[in-house]
Amino acid sequence: MDVEVKFNDIIIDEIDNFDCAFLANSLMGLIKLSRIKELRYTNDNGLFDKLVREFNNQLYGVEEGWGRMDKKKIERAVRNILEAIGEDPTREGLQRTPERVAQMYEDIFAGTNQNPEEHLEFFSDDMDYEDLILVKDISFYSMCEHHLVPFFGKVHIAYIPKEGRITGFSRLARLVETVARRLQLQERMNKMIADAIVKILEPLGVLVIVEAEQMCMTMRGIKKTESRTITSAVRGIFKEDSASRAEVMNLIKGSD
């Protein structure tokens, strides 16, 4: 089998007896780091053809491949879970449960293969606005990747534009939604939102705060109801200027 994988200007070919899972994980990691320029293949193995084709789809934004959710596979998995917990998936109340769960997953995991940065567009304000912009109480629902149970709450986003580079308020809400609609961790949400804003808007500073109720704490484990977790990501001027941070916190809390 001849496989040609091009990492920038380095070509690795003639990969024999490959571990498909290891190769997939490695390539996906490099995709996320934007280190793959091109992936080509020459082989007669249909399974590996499909794997490579899906990687190319992911790289170049084609709608096929990794971006599509396999609802039939989800339905089969849900039936297996129902049987594994001792239920009868054929009884009246459960007959359409696998289908319903698959439809729900298509909705709540809709952001899985989306690039959050695509939802941010900047435009230059004629006045070169460089004062604080705060959008608070952006509601979200997400799913913890550790136990597959929900966590939900609010996101507050503050940034100080540089040279009038700003974005629409609804764009920030869409950014939050895209980051949340996937298997997620609260700490990672902070980082993804802040990093996307830094990359696209290049602001003087960004402060992102996420307040959430984690169902893995309230419905299982220690079962501490009404507990909240608060995490933040701080970039630029907000790291250095405590007065600017305090201003944002006061505005979020609603104080003068």
Backbone as CSV, one residue per row, in Angstrom:
resi,resn,N_x,N_y,N_z,CA_x,CA_y,CA_z,C_x,C_y,C_z
1,MET,0.843,-1.191,0.000,0.000,0.000,0.000,0.875,1.236,0.000
2,ASP,0.566,2.181,-0.852,1.293,3.441,-0.896,0.379,4.559,-0.435
3,VAL,0.797,5.245,0.603,0.039,6.378,1.120,0.972,7.558,1.195
4,GLU,0.558,8.666,0.624,1.400,9.856,0.667,0.735,10.905,1.541
5,VAL,1.386,11.260,2.636,0.889,12.285,3.540,1.891,13.422,3.542
6,LYS,1.424,14.626,3.234,2.321,15.765,3.115,2.121,16.716,4.287
7,PHE,3.143,16.836,5.132,3.138,17.777,6.238,4.014,18.957,5.825
8,ASN,3.364,20.073,5.449,4.093,21.206,4.898,4.932,20.734,3.713
9,ASP,6.254,20.758,3.818,7.078,20.343,2.681,7.676,18.944,2.860
10,ILE,7.268,18.247,3.904,7.821,16.919,4.177,6.800,15.872,3.761
11,ILE,7.194,14.950,2.908,6.291,13.907,2.433,6.675,12.575,3.079
12,ILE,5.663,11.935,3.687,5.857,10.603,4.247,5.034,9.651,3.398
13,ASP,5.673,8.621,2.833,4.900,7.712,1.997,5.198,6.260,2.390
14,GLU,4.517,5.340,1.697,4.662,3.911,1.914,4.449,3.543,3.374
15,ILE,3.267,3.921,3.895,2.899,3.538,5.255,2.277,2.158,5.196
16,ASP,2.937,1.173,5.810,2.437,-0.195,5.798,1.944,-0.593,7.184
17,ASN,0.944,-1.482,7.204,0.433,-2.027,8.455,0.111,-0.928,9.468
18,PHE,-0.555,0.124,9.004,-0.843,1.262,9.872,-1.935,0.912,10.886
19,ASP,-1.880,1.596,12.017,-2.942,1.520,13.014,-3.934,2.625,12.675
20,CYS,-5.123,2.255,12.211,-6.075,3.238,11.697,-6.464,4.260,12.763
21,ALA,-6.717,3.808,13.997,-7.136,4.723,15.063,-6.011,5.693,15.402
22,PHE,-4.774,5.158,15.485,-3.636,6.021,15.813,-3.422,7.064,14.724
23,LEU,-3.510,6.629,13.458,-3.327,7.559,12.345,-4.413,8.629,12.350
24,ALA,-5.661,8.206,12.611,-6.764,9.159,12.637,-6.546,10.212,13.711
25,ASN,-6.200,9.773,14.909,-5.969,10.726,16.002,-4.821,11.666,15.687
26,SER,-3.747,11.132,15.125,-2.585,11.954,14.796,-2.933,13.012,13.762
27,LEU,-3.627,12.588,12.710,-3.982,13.528,11.653,-4.962,14.581,12.148
28,MET,-5.926,14.163,12.980,-6.877,15.139,13.503,-6.177,16.173,14.366
29,GLY,-5.188,15.731,15.155,-4.420,16.667,15.961,-3.675,17.669,15.109
30,LEU,-3.101,17.199,14.015,-2.371,18.090,13.120,-3.313,19.025,12.372
31,ILE,-4.517,18.537,12.056,-5.508,19.398,11.423,-5.832,20.566,12.335
32,LYS,-6.060,20.267,13.630,-6.407,21.320,14.579,-5.274,22.320,14.742
33,LEU,-4.046,21.851,14.551,-2.896,22.751,14.651,-2.589,23.431,13.319
34,SER,-3.414,23.140,12.315,-3.236,23.725,10.969,-1.853,23.406,10.385
35,ARG,-1.358,22.196,10.650,-0.037,21.830,10.149,-0.122,20.959,8.896
36,ILE,-1.308,20.506,8.537,-1.427,19.708,7.318,-1.784,20.620,6.152
37,LYS,-1.010,20.563,5.114,-1.311,21.311,3.893,-2.073,20.444,2.895
38,GLU,-1.716,19.185,2.846,-2.292,18.356,1.796,-2.238,16.902,2.214
39,LEU,-3.249,16.126,1.789,-3.281,14.692,2.069,-3.699,13.978,0.792
40,ARG,-2.809,13.137,0.277,-3.115,12.408,-0.944,-2.945,10.922,-0.686
41,TYR,-3.613,10.124,-1.489,-3.536,8.693,-1.271,-3.571,7.957,-2.599
42,THR,-2.917,6.815,-2.634,-2.974,5.932,-3.807,-2.994,4.501,-3.289
43,ASN,-4.178,3.926,-3.171,-4.275,2.553,-2.692,-5.614,1.980,-3.111
44,ASP,-5.743,0.687,-2.961,-6.970,0.000,-3.353,-7.807,-0.417,-2.159
45,ASN,-7.458,0.054,-0.983,-8.188,-0.322,0.217,-9.352,0.639,0.413
46,GLY,-10.579,0.175,0.264,-11.746,1.045,0.329,-11.915,1.727,1.670
47,LEU,-11.604,1.017,2.763,-11.766,1.605,4.091,-10.821,2.780,4.286
48,PHE,-9.558,2.581,3.884,-8.601,3.676,4.064,-8.886,4.815,3.097
49,ASP,-9.384,4.488,1.914,-9.827,5.531,0.980,-10.849,6.434,1.651
50,LYS,-11.809,5.813,2.316,-12.864,6.584,2.972,-12.287,7.444,4.088
51,LEU,-11.365,6.874,4.857,-10.748,7.619,5.951,-10.047,8.864,5.429
52,VAL,-9.240,8.694,4.395,-8.494,9.823,3.843,-9.430,10.847,3.222
53,ARG,-10.465,10.357,2.541,-11.417,11.261,1.913,-12.107,12.129,2.963
54,GLU,-12.429,11.532,4.100,-13.077,12.285,5.163,-12.137,13.318,5.765
55,PHE,-10.849,12.968,5.868,-9.890,13.966,6.349,-9.805,15.138,5.382
56,ASN,-9.789,14.843,4.096,-9.763,15.926,3.111,-11.032,16.783,3.192
57,ASN,-12.178,16.129,3.421,-13.410,16.888,3.591,-13.290,17.852,4.763
58,GLN,-12.716,17.343,5.860,-12.552,18.188,7.042,-11.598,19.348,6.751
59,LEU,-10.542,19.053,6.022,-9.544,20.081,5.728,-10.103,21.188,4.857
60,TYR,-10.887,20.813,3.854,-11.290,21.782,2.855,-12.751,22.200,2.968
61,GLY,-13.416,21.794,4.056,-14.747,22.308,4.326,-15.867,21.674,3.527
62,VAL,-15.629,20.489,2.945,-16.688,19.807,2.210,-17.701,19.271,3.213
63,GLU,-18.981,19.226,2.836,-20.016,18.875,3.786,-20.086,17.385,4.071
64,GLU,-19.355,16.561,3.335,-19.405,15.127,3.561,-18.373,14.733,4.613
65,GLY,-18.469,13.464,5.056,-17.416,12.937,5.923,-17.632,13.251,7.391
66,TRP,-16.573,13.764,8.009,-16.592,13.958,9.459,-17.665,14.937,9.901
67,GLY,-18.079,15.851,9.037,-19.058,16.847,9.429,-20.479,16.312,9.533
68,ARG,-20.709,15.075,9.121,-22.057,14.526,9.121,-22.227,13.572,10.288
69,MET,-23.358,13.692,10.977,-23.638,12.841,12.118,-24.353,11.576,11.652
70,ASP,-23.909,10.435,12.165,-24.490,9.148,11.788,-25.619,8.820,12.763
71,LYS,-26.835,9.236,12.426,-27.953,9.052,13.347,-28.336,7.580,13.492
72,LYS,-28.168,6.806,12.448,-28.487,5.376,12.543,-27.566,4.683,13.542
73,LYS,-26.311,5.059,13.533,-25.369,4.476,14.490,-25.735,4.884,15.920
74,ILE,-26.172,6.128,16.082,-26.605,6.590,17.402,-27.812,5.777,17.865
75,GLU,-28.766,5.542,16.968,-29.954,4.767,17.326,-29.571,3.368,17.795
76,ARG,-28.640,2.732,17.079,-28.213,1.388,17.481,-27.546,1.426,18.854
77,ALA,-26.736,2.454,19.080,-26.041,2.573,20.357,-27.017,2.780,21.514
78,VAL,-28.046,3.591,21.283,-29.038,3.833,22.335,-29.803,2.549,22.653
79,ARG,-30.143,1.782,21.630,-30.808,0.494,21.884,-29.923,-0.414,22.723
80,ASN,-28.630,-0.431,22.419,-27.707,-1.256,23.194,-27.637,-0.796,24.640
81,ILE,-27.643,0.519,24.857,-27.603,1.048,26.224,-28.870,0.648,26.978
82,LEU,-30.020,0.785,26.325,-31.284,0.415,26.968,-31.262,-1.054,27.387
83,GLU,-30.766,-1.908,26.515,-30.672,-3.332,26.855,-29.668,-3.549,27.976
84,ALA,-28.549,-2.791,27.944,-27.485,-2.986,28.937,-27.925,-2.597,30.342
85,ILE,-28.857,-1.643,30.472,-29.324,-1.255,31.805,-30.521,-2.092,32.258
86,GLY,-30.889,-3.078,31.437,-31.957,-3.994,31.832,-33.335,-3.611,31.324
87,GLU,-33.406,-2.671,30.386,-34.685,-2.248,29.834,-35.025,-3.047,28.577
88,ASP,-36.272,-2.943,28.194,-36.744,-3.574,26.964,-36.993,-2.483,25.924
89,PRO,-36.094,-2.310,24.940,-36.247,-1.236,23.955,-37.453,-1.402,23.038
90,THR,-38.126,-2.563,23.117,-39.293,-2.781,22.262,-40.600,-2.414,22.957
91,ARG,-40.551,-2.096,24.253,-41.802,-1.743,24.939,-42.297,-0.383,24.453
92,GLU,-43.569,-0.134,24.669,-44.233,1.003,24.036,-43.530,2.333,24.293
93,GLY,-43.148,2.606,25.519,-42.555,3.900,25.850,-41.167,4.122,25.279
94,LEU,-40.491,3.035,24.875,-39.101,3.142,24.429,-38.913,2.890,22.937
95,GLN,-39.958,2.526,22.238,-39.790,2.126,20.839,-39.166,3.224,19.988
96,ARG,-39.543,4.462,20.221,-38.995,5.566,19.407,-37.904,6.338,20.140
97,THR,-37.518,5.867,21.317,-36.480,6.574,22.081,-35.155,6.671,21.328
98,PRO,-34.655,5.603,20.726,-33.397,5.741,19.967,-33.479,6.805,18.881
99,GLU,-34.593,6.858,18.170,-34.771,7.857,17.114,-34.801,9.269,17.704
100,ARG,-35.515,9.425,18.825,-35.615,10.744,19.458,-34.246,11.219,19.947
101,VAL,-33.478,10.301,20.530,-32.152,10.672,21.031,-31.243,11.080,19.879
102,ALA,-31.310,10.344,18.777,-30.484,10.680,17.608,-30.826,12.069,17.084
103,GLN,-32.128,12.391,17.038,-32.533,13.721,16.586,-32.062,14.802,17.552
104,MET,-32.140,14.505,18.856,-31.678,15.460,19.854,-30.174,15.690,19.741
105,TYR,-29.410,14.613,19.544,-27.960,14.746,19.423,-27.582,15.593,18.214
106,GLU,-28.338,15.442,17.142,-28.057,16.241,15.951,-28.167,17.729,16.263
107,ASP,-29.059,18.066,17.181,-29.259,19.458,17.573,-28.207,19.907,18.588
108,ILE,-28.079,19.175,19.695,-27.221,19.659,20.784,-25.732,19.509,20.483
109,PHE,-25.378,18.689,19.481,-23.975,18.558,19.083,-23.722,19.186,17.709
110,ALA,-24.571,20.121,17.321,-24.482,20.713,15.980,-23.186,21.481,15.761
111,GLY,-22.530,21.915,16.830,-21.297,22.678,16.683,-20.040,21.843,16.619
112,THR,-20.174,20.515,16.667,-19.007,19.636,16.803,-17.950,19.874,15.739
113,ASN,-18.336,19.984,14.493,-17.367,20.134,13.412,-17.371,21.528,12.800
114,GLN,-17.885,22.479,13.560,-17.857,23.865,13.098,-16.670,24.597,13.709
115,ASN,-16.108,25.492,12.940,-15.033,26.345,13.435,-15.657,27.599,14.041
116,PRO,-15.541,27.800,15.359,-16.185,28.961,15.987,-15.778,30.292,15.368
117,GLU,-14.556,30.364,14.872,-14.065,31.625,14.312,-14.870,32.070,13.097
118,GLU,-15.512,31.121,12.414,-16.271,31.460,11.216,-17.475,32.347,11.530
119,HIS,-17.902,32.361,12.786,-19.072,33.157,13.155,-18.702,34.571,13.565
120,LEU,-17.415,34.866,13.599,-16.979,36.210,13.953,-16.562,36.971,12.701
121,GLU,-17.200,38.071,12.456,-16.792,38.966,11.376,-16.545,40.332,11.978
122,PHE,-15.459,40.969,11.585,-15.182,42.287,12.133,-15.442,43.351,11.086
123,PHE,-15.783,44.520,11.562,-15.844,45.691,10.685,-15.223,46.850,11.432
124,SER,-14.685,47.784,10.713,-13.960,48.896,11.309,-14.895,50.069,11.550
125,ASP,-14.939,50.508,12.790,-15.746,51.667,13.146,-15.011,52.943,12.749
126,ASP,-15.746,53.869,12.143,-15.130,55.099,11.646,-14.502,55.933,12.758
127,MET,-15.029,55.791,13.980,-14.527,56.589,15.093,-13.358,55.925,15.809
128,ASP,-12.891,54.771,15.290,-11.821,54.020,15.945,-12.153,53.777,17.414
129,TYR,-13.319,53.201,17.651,-13.815,52.949,19.005,-12.859,52.038,19.758
130,GLU,-12.386,52.487,20.923,-11.460,51.687,21.741,-11.872,51.711,23.207
131,ASP,-13.171,51.682,23.459,-13.690,51.606,24.818,-14.318,50.239,25.047
132,LEU,-14.651,49.984,26.300,-15.148,48.663,26.692,-16.452,48.303,25.984
133,ILE,-16.523,47.052,25.507,-17.758,46.461,24.991,-18.034,45.205,25.817
134,LEU,-19.234,45.125,26.367,-19.610,43.987,27.208,-20.953,43.435,26.750
135,VAL,-20.990,42.129,26.495,-22.247,41.419,26.257,-22.357,40.378,27.364
136,LYS,-23.352,40.521,28.218,-23.449,39.613,29.363,-24.733,38.794,29.310
137,ASP,-24.739,37.751,30.138,-25.903,36.869,30.281,-26.291,36.176,28.975
138,ILE,-25.286,35.725,28.218,-25.554,34.911,27.027,-25.799,33.479,27.505
139,SER,-27.030,33.019,27.407,-27.349,31.690,27.918,-26.798,30.597,26.997
140,PHE,-26.466,29.453,27.587,-25.960,28.328,26.799,-26.325,27.016,27.475
141,TYR,-26.342,25.965,26.685,-26.488,24.598,27.165,-25.417,23.773,26.471
142,SER,-24.713,22.958,27.249,-23.677,22.121,26.668,-23.712,20.753,27.338
143,MET,-22.809,19.864,26.893,-22.777,18.501,27.401,-21.353,18.159,27.862
144,CYS,-21.239,17.797,29.133,-19.927,17.448,29.689,-19.393,16.186,29.021
145,GLU,-18.166,16.229,28.571,-17.609,15.082,27.855,-17.199,13.947,28.790
146,HIS,-17.165,14.193,30.094,-16.752,13.140,31.029,-17.874,12.153,31.332
147,HIS,-19.098,12.661,31.512,-20.211,11.791,31.894,-21.405,11.884,30.940
148,LEU,-21.283,12.698,29.900,-22.370,12.896,28.942,-23.645,13.375,29.639
149,VAL,-23.491,14.295,30.579,-24.636,14.955,31.205,-24.500,16.461,30.969
150,PRO,-25.611,17.198,31.028,-25.558,18.615,30.669,-24.857,19.486,31.701
151,PHE,-24.335,20.616,31.228,-24.053,21.757,32.083,-24.535,22.986,31.329
152,PHE,-24.997,23.970,32.069,-25.650,25.107,31.428,-25.503,26.347,32.302
153,GLY,-25.666,27.498,31.685,-25.533,28.731,32.438,-25.464,29.940,31.542
154,LYS,-24.555,30.868,31.892,-24.428,32.126,31.165,-22.970,32.441,30.892
155,VAL,-22.754,33.138,29.782,-21.418,33.589,29.398,-21.430,35.114,29.342
156,HIS,-20.379,35.722,29.863,-20.195,37.168,29.770,-18.919,37.420,28.972
157,ILE,-19.014,38.262,27.960,-17.861,38.550,27.097,-17.604,40.055,27.105
158,ALA,-16.381,40.421,27.464,-15.969,41.824,27.422,-14.709,41.928,26.576
159,TYR,-14.647,42.968,25.737,-13.410,43.200,24.993,-13.246,44.682,24.716
160,ILE,-12.006,45.075,24.525,-11.679,46.452,24.172,-11.111,46.424,22.760
161,PRO,-11.822,47.006,21.794,-11.379,46.933,20.397,-10.056,47.676,20.181
162,LYS,-9.383,47.255,19.144,-8.159,47.939,18.713,-8.423,48.572,17.355
163,GLU,-8.218,49.868,17.263,-8.391,50.603,16.007,-9.782,50.403,15.400
164,GLY,-10.786,50.317,16.277,-12.159,50.241,15.810,-12.590,48.909,15.225
165,ARG,-11.812,47.829,15.438,-12.193,46.519,14.910,-13.220,45.895,15.856
166,ILE,-14.496,45.917,15.466,-15.562,45.400,16.311,-16.374,44.368,15.543
167,THR,-17.264,43.679,16.257,-18.139,42.695,15.632,-19.550,42.894,16.142
168,GLY,-20.525,42.287,15.473,-21.914,42.406,15.896,-22.168,41.654,17.192
169,PHE,-23.087,42.164,17.996,-23.404,41.513,19.269,-23.933,40.105,19.046
170,SER,-24.756,39.923,18.021,-25.306,38.598,17.745,-24.219,37.619,17.335
171,ARG,-23.120,38.136,16.764,-22.009,37.260,16.383,-21.371,36.631,17.619
172,LEU,-21.295,37.395,18.697,-20.733,36.863,19.935,-21.642,35.779,20.515
173,ALA,-22.957,35.992,20.424,-23.896,34.978,20.894,-23.787,33.705,20.059
174,ARG,-23.622,33.857,18.740,-23.464,32.682,17.876,-22.145,31.961,18.166
175,LEU,-21.112,32.706,18.478,-19.834,32.102,18.857,-20.006,31.214,20.081
176,VAL,-20.705,31.730,21.097,-20.948,30.944,22.307,-21.736,29.679,21.979
177,GLU,-22.762,29.818,21.168,-23.596,28.669,20.814,-22.789,27.588,20.098
178,THR,-21.932,27.993,19.189,-21.128,27.021,18.436,-20.146,26.298,19.340
179,VAL,-19.541,27.020,20.264,-18.591,26.405,21.192,-19.304,25.469,22.162
180,ALA,-20.538,25.811,22.534,-21.271,25.017,23.526,-21.882,23.752,22.936
181,ARG,-22.260,23.784,21.666,-22.982,22.657,21.081,-22.035,21.566,20.601
182,ARG,-21.360,20.975,21.569,-20.425,19.871,21.338,-20.104,19.258,22.685
183,LEU,-19.441,18.116,22.700,-18.919,17.604,23.967,-17.884,18.604,24.457
184,GLN,-18.014,19.040,25.704,-17.265,20.216,26.105,-16.868,20.141,27.576
185,LEU,-15.920,20.990,27.937,-15.547,21.262,29.322,-15.687,22.759,29.540
186,GLN,-16.119,23.159,30.727,-16.338,24.576,30.978,-15.053,25.374,30.805
187,GLU,-13.940,24.834,31.307,-12.676,25.550,31.194,-12.271,25.741,29.730
188,ARG,-12.533,24.717,28.914,-12.192,24.811,27.495,-13.077,25.829,26.787
189,MET,-14.344,25.912,27.212,-15.239,26.912,26.620,-14.653,28.305,26.737
190,ASN,-14.201,28.655,27.956,-13.578,29.958,28.169,-12.465,30.220,27.170
191,LYS,-11.568,29.238,27.069,-10.381,29.398,26.225,-10.765,29.529,24.751
192,MET,-11.687,28.696,24.285,-12.057,28.720,22.872,-12.704,30.048,22.489
193,ILE,-13.573,30.551,23.356,-14.239,31.822,23.066,-13.225,32.959,23.041
194,ALA,-12.387,33.027,24.082,-11.405,34.114,24.161,-10.412,34.055,23.011
195,ASP,-9.921,32.861,22.680,-8.917,32.730,21.625,-9.493,33.090,20.251
196,ALA,-10.762,32.734,20.011,-11.391,33.090,18.733,-11.496,34.601,18.585
197,ILE,-11.882,35.281,19.657,-12.003,36.740,19.605,-10.643,37.383,19.385
198,VAL,-9.626,36.882,20.077,-8.272,37.422,19.914,-7.800,37.246,18.472
199,LYS,-8.044,36.078,17.898,-7.534,35.789,16.556,-8.215,36.638,15.487
200,ILE,-9.536,36.800,15.592,-10.280,37.476,14.528,-10.316,38.988,14.724
201,LEU,-10.551,39.442,15.942,-10.710,40.880,16.177,-9.413,41.578,16.566
202,GLU,-8.428,40.819,17.068,-7.159,41.383,17.521,-7.376,42.562,18.479
203,PRO,-8.168,42.369,19.538,-8.495,43.471,20.441,-7.346,43.784,21.399
204,LEU,-7.495,44.882,22.116,-6.514,45.228,23.146,-6.622,44.289,24.333
205,GLY,-7.808,43.794,24.579,-8.000,42.871,25.689,-9.321,42.139,25.584
206,VAL,-9.386,40.940,26.176,-10.604,40.119,26.197,-10.746,39.508,27.580
207,LEU,-11.985,39.489,28.080,-12.294,38.824,29.341,-13.579,38.023,29.145
208,VAL,-13.487,36.710,29.336,-14.640,35.826,29.180,-14.898,35.119,30.503
209,ILE,-16.116,35.200,30.985,-16.509,34.543,32.233,-17.677,33.605,31.943
210,VAL,-17.571,32.374,32.413,-18.634,31.385,32.259,-19.131,30.987,33.643
211,GLU,-20.428,31.129,33.866,-21.079,30.671,35.092,-21.991,29.520,34.715
212,ALA,-21.847,28.379,35.402,-22.609,27.207,34.982,-23.016,26.337,36.158
213,GLU,-24.095,25.613,35.938,-24.481,24.523,36.833,-24.097,23.221,36.160
214,GLN,-23.286,22.441,36.867,-22.788,21.186,36.324,-23.647,20.036,36.853
215,MET,-24.386,19.391,35.950,-25.267,18.313,36.378,-24.499,17.105,36.904
216,CYS,-23.216,16.996,36.528,-22.422,15.891,37.075,-22.136,16.102,38.560
217,MET,-22.367,17.325,39.053,-22.241,17.607,40.487,-23.581,17.572,41.208
218,THR,-24.666,17.879,40.498,-25.965,18.017,41.155,-26.841,16.765,41.059
219,MET,-26.716,15.975,39.982,-27.568,14.800,39.834,-26.835,13.489,40.111
220,ARG,-25.526,13.543,40.274,-24.732,12.338,40.571,-23.597,12.733,41.509
221,GLY,-22.805,11.761,41.889,-21.628,12.059,42.718,-21.995,12.701,44.049
222,ILE,-21.469,13.903,44.294,-21.683,14.560,45.583,-23.077,15.178,45.697
223,LYS,-23.798,15.337,44.586,-25.188,15.807,44.559,-25.384,17.113,45.321
224,LYS,-24.553,18.080,45.010,-24.658,19.398,45.632,-25.518,20.293,44.739
225,THR,-26.794,20.380,45.060,-27.706,21.177,44.242,-27.457,22.661,44.441
226,GLU,-27.811,23.418,43.416,-27.693,24.878,43.411,-26.247,25.376,43.474
227,SER,-25.293,24.499,43.280,-23.897,24.944,43.213,-23.608,25.465,41.811
228,ARG,-22.711,26.439,41.725,-22.316,27.012,40.443,-20.799,26.980,40.327
229,THR,-20.331,26.800,39.117,-18.894,26.896,38.858,-18.658,28.124,37.990
230,ILE,-17.633,28.879,38.326,-17.307,30.106,37.600,-15.868,30.025,37.117
231,THR,-15.680,30.174,35.821,-14.342,30.128,35.227,-14.148,31.357,34.346
232,SER,-12.889,31.690,34.108,-12.611,32.884,33.299,-11.403,32.659,32.411
233,ALA,-11.359,33.441,31.331,-10.192,33.505,30.456,-9.871,34.977,30.253
234,VAL,-8.634,35.355,30.504,-8.234,36.761,30.472,-7.111,36.927,29.459
235,ARG,-7.243,37.906,28.578,-6.242,38.166,27.560,-5.936,39.664,27.481
236,GLY,-4.716,39.971,27.105,-4.328,41.349,26.812,-4.368,42.278,28.004
237,ILE,-4.929,43.463,27.797,-4.886,44.525,28.792,-5.573,44.137,30.094
238,PHE,-6.561,43.256,30.028,-7.264,42.854,31.243,-6.366,42.070,32.196
239,LYS,-5.312,41.451,31.664,-4.368,40.746,32.526,-3.549,41.723,33.357
240,GLU,-3.262,42.871,32.770,-2.344,43.821,33.404,-3.060,44.914,34.179
241,ASP,-4.275,45.244,33.790,-4.977,46.399,34.346,-6.097,45.936,35.276
242,SER,-5.847,45.971,36.566,-6.839,45.506,37.537,-8.073,46.397,37.550
243,ALA,-7.904,47.693,37.260,-9.045,48.606,37.233,-10.010,48.232,36.114
244,SER,-9.472,47.840,34.953,-10.325,47.420,33.834,-11.068,46.139,34.173
245,ARG,-10.377,45.211,34.823,-11.036,43.975,35.237,-12.160,44.275,36.223
246,ALA,-11.879,45.157,37.179,-12.878,45.504,38.192,-14.102,46.159,37.551
247,GLU,-13.879,46.983,36.532,-14.989,47.622,35.844,-15.907,46.589,35.211
248,VAL,-15.315,45.599,34.570,-16.111,44.540,33.947,-16.893,43.774,35.002
249,MET,-16.236,43.389,36.097,-16.906,42.622,37.137,-18.072,43.398,37.734
250,ASN,-17.892,44.695,37.939,-18.973,45.517,38.481,-20.157,45.595,37.525
251,LEU,-19.857,45.706,36.233,-20.924,45.757,35.241,-21.680,44.423,35.165
252,ILE,-20.950,43.325,35.271,-21.595,42.013,35.247,-22.504,41.825,36.457
253,LYS,-22.025,42.278,37.624,-22.818,42.143,38.842,-23.957,43.153,38.905
254,GLY,-23.933,44.161,38.034,-24.992,45.141,38.002,-24.818,46.294,38.959
255,SER,-23.587,46.429,39.515,-23.341,47.526,40.445,-22.912,48.767,39.666
256,ASP,-22.955,49.930,40.315,-22.583,51.193,39.660,-21.077,51.338,39.557
